[in-house]
Amino acid sequence: MEIFDLTIHELHEKLKAKEVSSVEATRAMLDRIEAVDGQVNAYITVTPEQALVEAEAADKRIAAGDIAPLTGIPVGLKDIFITKGIRTTCGSRILENFVPPYDGTAVAKLKEQGAVIVGKLNQDEFAMGSSNESSYFGPVKNPWNLECTPGGSSGGSAAAIAARTATATLGTDTGGSIRQPASHCSCVGLKPTYGRVSRYGVIAYASSLDQVGPLTRDVTDAALLLGAVAGHDPKDSTSVNTPVPDYVAGLATGVKGLKIGLPKQYFIEGLDPDVKRAMDEAIALYKSLGAEMREVSLPHTEYAVATYYLIATAEASSNLARYDGVRFGHRAEDARGLKEMFAKTRAEGFGSEVKRRIMLGTYALSSGYYDAYYVKAQKVRTLIMQDFLNAFNEVDVLLTPIAPTPPFKIGEKLADPLQMYLSDIFTIPVNLAGTCGISIPAGFSAAGLPIGLQLIGKPFGEATILSTAYAFEKETQWHLKKAPL
Amino acid sequence: MKYQVVIGLEVHTQLTTNTKIFCGCSTRFGAEPNSQTCPVCLGFPGALPVLNKQVVENAIRAGLATNCSITQRNVFARKNYFYPDLPKGYQISQFDLPICQHGHLDIEVDGETKRIGITRIHMEEDAGKLVHADIPGVDDSCVDLNRACTPLLEIVSEPDMRSPDEAIAYLKKLHQIVMYLGICDGNLEEGSFRCDANVSLMPVGSTVFGTRAELKNINSFKFIKQAIEYEIERQAEILDDGGKVIQETRLFDPNTGTTRSMRGKEEAHDYRYFPDPDLVPVLIPDQWIEDVRATLPELPEAKRARYVAELGLPEYDAEVLVSSRELAQYYEETVARFPQAKTVSNWVMGEVSRALNEDNNRSITDCPVTPALLADMLKLMEKGTISGKIAKTVFDEMYKTGKAPEKIVEEKGLVQVSDTGAIEAMVDEVLNNNPAQVEQYRGGKETVFGFFVGQVMRASKGKANPAVVNELLLKKLKG
């Protein structure tokens, strides 16, 4: 087994036993990136010099007997995370050459532990997309089939795990952007409860929905990485001040007697037969492990996608106003006057998906339409939240598919944005409700493409979905399969 | 036709917090451009606002002092528009749930009291400023974001004012209150207290308001009055000619005393307000409001009433003394040491104010004659150690040197002479040297008496106790 194949906890043991150094692990990872990223395009920026300096520092720390779970581990960050001194593009031309002057909180926490940042990962522009085709830096290819998309918007973060070009990565999830690509790339992706992880230093797409989370090779790593970045942050008013449990310690709780809910609105006609089969197998496995299955209802599910596209685009239209060419990022040349400078800068800097969503959001907030669209969407959002809370009065966890289909071909849905928007139909409600969800590898289609399984937990129920996921992982081999690269 | 003017005012007060409303940067005025900035107030990607608690507290203070009800669940909204000095592309403000609502202030104009409604007070951040610099080789405009994200309260009145004088009375009152509360430095020139005026005309007797013009960002009481007066004339002319006033935003030009159009309604912004998802609602429990209420200072109106009722001061004195919190404090500290309210008032309104005025309008807080010194001097006067006349000399000396009055009296030998023997000798001398005047007096010309007093005082170099002098002179002349 190569160093780049290892999980965080496996590499941690080797670093601790001094069987391998962080510099060796980092070199191996950088070599691997060099060897295969040309095919995958998961990285926008690779930072070899800086990574090796950090690796050396980690080795010194380890030699001094000071080793945290992430010390010396090569990680990649979605390019939405603000990194001091490292170019941060958010997948957009408008930030093509933007080098931030500060680190965000999640990044600072990783650095405190001594993690080694090997680079910044490709993503849909400003996290807007379900296929990673909207990046200014070109589409990411799915390591399981280079003709397919890896999903989005954290497509680079998921593909890097599958391509084994990062031991672990951080992504963000606004409507499924961690879970859906994790599913498409056969890795573990966790979207924590809104407020669990600080958003300070994460470029905002839709502030009330965005949440930071880990993408990893297995459930233990997800627990480790979440534990490292979770917690209250005085720099983020929306981060919640509740204690962070030891997620790893709680993994082996088992599922005996656990009540798992199956929302009937998620098991509908038209679900891809391969996905349906994987779900049936998972349900059977959980039953055999002693979990109790119950059908539950989330009656407002059908409104989730529409609600999401009103709230997310409304917030995005405002969040993206700061990209005006005045203080940083791209500025159009030869513009005459201020208004023209704003307009040209944004026309040149943003791609078509971003423009589409800014226009949608601007419309939804404009006077005369605000009540009909934005206010109504907020009301529906409350109903969707209530659906989940009602369901959690009956069950501990919900089990659902992640995506209606296995990964699709690059370009397949580009001409039909509405069809593309529907690919997040099973993940979006979790963001609207603000609760947590995890995607774990649950099988492969007849064509050999990954299929993920979603477990949804109560607000701040990360420990429960992690232990539920862990029980499944222990009994299956899906997470051990390697993409053919 | 005769018109009635209708005026409503929006006042922006910059709060005197040490740090900005959503980040920890300093709010000090006049620093090197962009030296007081951070990712948050620069609107950098990924940065998030965190509310400064002091701002909420100051807003509650303002609300309580203007008889408002305090909103207990507060929401911040985004006001979206593009401008180069607005870093995020939106201003964080309050929209449908402002922190204070439904208040009022009572003003007095020409002896009549009138109640002006306060619609709302809300918290918001300021924008930066554009510097159209006169720098050789630089054609571009520069942006200074030191002011971006400094805390403001916007205080919006009802359109209750019916004359420029009422508008100014309201503004001065509001200015006085925020200064008393210590939440704003009140500096109009630096823009800490600035005003937009909505002005419209309607025929006298009508109850339907005319179309209004909004006059933007005027930074002195004088200019506000001029701007409103000009608007009244301008709009009256339009209406007299059968025209229609258009709703627009106008700028006042202090050089010409006129207003000119800045933007019309057709360019009006759609600000697309919505609740800021980066800030959680601010909940204000009853206890917080009561805690703030307990720390409110006595406000000018209450102070004035108390001066009249408890200290027996005339209305006029009370009004002058409460005009600023610092002056009132100086007065009260002096009275605490020398409880003759009217005497102290005379000195504070007289000598103290005169000396400060002559000294480049020096602030009362810098007055070299502290309340303690002034009280000590008044005590010397009361004991008869010095006369009222000498007191003025002593005061001037204290103002110059800051020395204690006893010391000045001692050093300069200013002690009043009340010793009957010494004064009697001087009286005798004066009478002996001026026999002609003595004749006149005894012949019935009593006005000569003042001449004798003057001579004795001169002989004593002003130190003789005038009462004793009077008494002895009368005795000798009549006897």
Interface residues (C-beta under 8 A of the other chain):
Chain A: F81 I82 T88 C90 L95 F98 P100 P101 Y102 G104 R199 Y200 G201 V202 I203 A204 A206 S207 S208 P234 K235 D236 S237 T238 A314 E315 S317 S318 L320 A321 R322 D324 V326 R327 F328 L338 F342 T362 L365 S366 S367 Y370 Y374
Chain B: P39 L42 G43 F44 P45 G46 A47 L48 P49 V50 L51 R78 N80 F82 P84 P87 K88 G89 Y90 V143 D270 R272 Y273 F274 P277 D278 L279 V280
